[in-house]
Amino acid sequence: MVRPNKRHILKHLHIIMRTSAQHLQVLKNPSYRWFLSNSLLATLGNGLSYIALTWVVVQVHTSPSSVAMLMICFWISMVVFSPIFGVISDKFHRLNLMLISVLARAVILIACGWYLRYHDELWVIYLVSLTNGLAFSLYSPAMLTFLREIVAKENLLYANTQLDITYEIGNVVGMGMAGFVMAIFSPSTALILNGCFFLVSAFFLTRVRYQPKQEEVLSRSLKTLSQDFILGLRYLADRPGLRAVYTLQLLLFVQFMMWPVLLAPFAQRVLHATVIQFGQIEASFSLGVVLGGLLNAALVKKVGFYRLLLIEAIAGVTAFYFFAASDGIWIAGMLCFVIGYAMSAWALIVTKAQEMTELSYQGRMQGTFSSLLGLITVSLYSGVYWLADAAPLQKLYWAEVFVSGLMLLLLVRNRKRFISD
């Protein structure tokens, strides 16, 4: 009985060591390292400004409806501009598009942060969210295609996992900084600091050595935007497996986007958390994502893409169900950790979508689904805006349980397709 157990342990150690070696192999790419450093600085600023903006809005109105409006301002830009920017990212130099987006966010945050030092006006915070959404709708489709061009196909999962972990580490550090920065200085100082992070992030992007690899030559003229967008829709219509994977990605992002609009008022009104405790609860979610990302790269080879996603979908449904009934900070923190683990499936799903999509269509696919995500998210936030003051916060979390259930249903109905692909 002992010897099989030893072999079993050695087998697992071998898998872990091989996975670690492949993670290190990806990091040997200097262009990828600069890109990863850019992502870390950008998310560090995002975590800081998210806590600052959300907490200020909640303190002023003490209602999830005001936070919902903050999120609506961000996502309405995604609805309108993501399809356009998706086509543009398939046509033009993606690194330059990303650089424009990062610099625009730096200027916006520094200018608005400076304005808030002398004028305490809520519309400025909403303007920051609106313009940030516009810049992000340009960055997102360009980034996912750009990553495919600087990383070998066999290393995509490890690159996406590291990117996801980097996002969460940035959020943990940024949110941890937020309470101290606001306590010592002010929310406006947090926004200015965030803008400075984006400036450094832009510098890192300029260090990337990048040569576009286009599988299909598209017209550089902006006059053909609508034609290229229609070609993208036809490409998607002919591939049911691709639709299923992108729909799975869409549902996961909907979960992720619903999370912050409910958490801040839930932490204040139900859990009676301080701003530092609020940051700690958010940090436990991020730690779950980090641990999940580290485990997924090794587990996917052992249990398979489908089974691993199924496990994480079940974990998400269960954790959201019990989180809605929680009333203690420590219990909520542990459940947030499980929810974060469930959402670490992002790297798996995105990698699958990248592998199944031709490079010349990647931007359009991502832009199309980002627009749908924005439309769904704005609709959900609008519902929260109108229902938040009348419905108990615990009841609103049933929306998260519902979306998790849809993911589980999609996985079950497409079992053969996910396993075969």
RAURJO-V937503 format. One record per run of one state. SS is the DSSP state (helix for helix, strand for strand, loop for the rest). FROM is the first residue (numbers start at 1). LEN is the number of residues. If there is no record, write none. Layout:
[[SS & FROM & LEN] [SS & FROM & LEN]]
//
This chain:
[[loop & 1 & 1] [helix & 2 & 26] [loop & 28 & 2] [helix & 30 & 32] [loop & 62 & 2] [helix & 64 & 28] [loop & 92 & 2] [helix & 94 & 23] [loop & 117 & 5] [helix & 122 & 29] [loop & 151 & 2] [helix & 153 & 32] [loop & 185 & 2] [helix & 187 & 20] [loop & 207 & 15] [helix & 222 & 16] [loop & 238 & 2] [helix & 240 & 30] [loop & 270 & 5] [helix & 275 & 29] [loop & 304 & 1] [helix & 305 & 19] [loop & 324 & 5] [helix & 329 & 15] [loop & 344 & 2] [helix & 346 & 11] [loop & 357 & 2] [helix & 359 & 29] [loop & 388 & 5] [helix & 393 & 4] [loop & 397 & 1] [helix & 398 & 16] [loop & 414 & 1] [helix & 415 & 6] [loop & 421 & 1]]
//
